[in-house]
Amino acid sequence: MKIFTYQIFASVAETASFKKTAQQLHITPSAVSHAIASMENELGLPLLIRNRSEMVLSQAGNELLPMVERLLNEDRQIHARAAKIAGLAGGTLRIGAISSVCIAWLPTIIRHFKKQYPDVSITIVQGSFREIEQGVAQGRIDLGFSANQTGQHVDAHFLIDDEIKCLTPKDFVPKNGHSISQADLSGQHFILQRADYDSDTKVALDELDVKPQAINYSIDDQSILAMVEADLGWGILPDLALTRLSGEVSAYPFEKGYFRHLGLLTNSSAKNDPLVQAMKKEILNYIVEFQTKKASV
C-alpha cells in the first residue's frame, strides 16, 4: 500500500467524513472511498463502521491507526532529513498548544524562529492537554506544550510551574488582604473551562472542598473573565492565561500555592529532526527570557 493511502485513512479517522478528507487532500470523495476499500481488501479487515448518521473506526481501525500515524511521521522525517542533506532550509513543523500558550508565548517564539528559517512552514494545533499528548505520541504533532508529561513515544522536558490564581470582582478583598483562603470560599461558585476540571485546577478545587455543583463551565479564558467581571461567579486561571487578558477583575494567589506544571513534549521519532531540534532550542531560550523578565517584575 502507498503512503498516500495511509494519509487518506488517517484523515478519514480524524474527520469522520469522506467529503472533508477529499477537501483536505484535494481529491474526490470517490477516490477516498476507493482507497479505503482497497486498504480493507488488502488487510482483510473492516476499518470503518458506516451507518446513516455517522462513520467511526472499527476495532481494527482503532488498533491500526497509531501504527499508521507513526509510519506517516517516519515518512515525513525521511523527507526532512533528505532536505537537510540536500542543504535545504524548508520543511514543516507541527506544534500543539493550549490556548494560553498560543496567546502568550507562540507569537514571539515563531517570529524569532522564522527570522532564521523563513521557508519553514509551521502549523499550530490548539487543543486540550490530552489531545496534545495523544497527537505527539501518534506523530501528528512534533512538539507539544502540555501538563501531561508522560506517555509512550514521547520525550518530555519541564518548562515552568504556572501558578493558579483566583479571579474575583474588582471590589472583593480577601479576609487576610492578599490571598484566597478557605474562609473566602464559603458560598462562592466558580466558572472554569471543562478541561480544567481534569487537570491541576481540579486538585486545587478538591483540596479547597469546592463541590462540583458549585462549578459552571465557559468556553474560553476571556469569557470566564467577562463573567467574573459581571459578578456571575469567580474564576480560576493560571498566570499564563492572564498575560494578555484585560478586564475589571482582581487575580489573587491562593493561601496555599497551586500550580500546573507545563512541559514540552517531543515525538520520539522526531526528536533528531534538525528543524525540531532548532525549534526546541528556540522555545527553551524563550522560556529562560520569560522567567528572567517575570522574576524582575
Secondary structure, DSSP 8 states (H G I E B T S, - for coil): --HHHHHHHHHHHHHS-HHHHHHHHTS-HHHHHHHHHHHHHHHTS--EEE-SS-EEE-HHHHHHHHHHHHHHHHHHHHHHHHHHHTT---EEEEEEE-HHHHHHTHHHHHHHHHHH-TTEEEEEEE--HHHHHHHHHHTS-SEEEES----TTEEEEEEEEEEEEEEEETT---TTSSSB-HHHHTT--EEEEGGGGGSHHHHHHHHTT--GGGEEEESSHHHHHHHHHTTS-EEEEEGGGGTT--SSEEEEEBSS--EEEEEEEEEGGGTT-HHHHHHHHHHHHHHHHHHHHHHH-
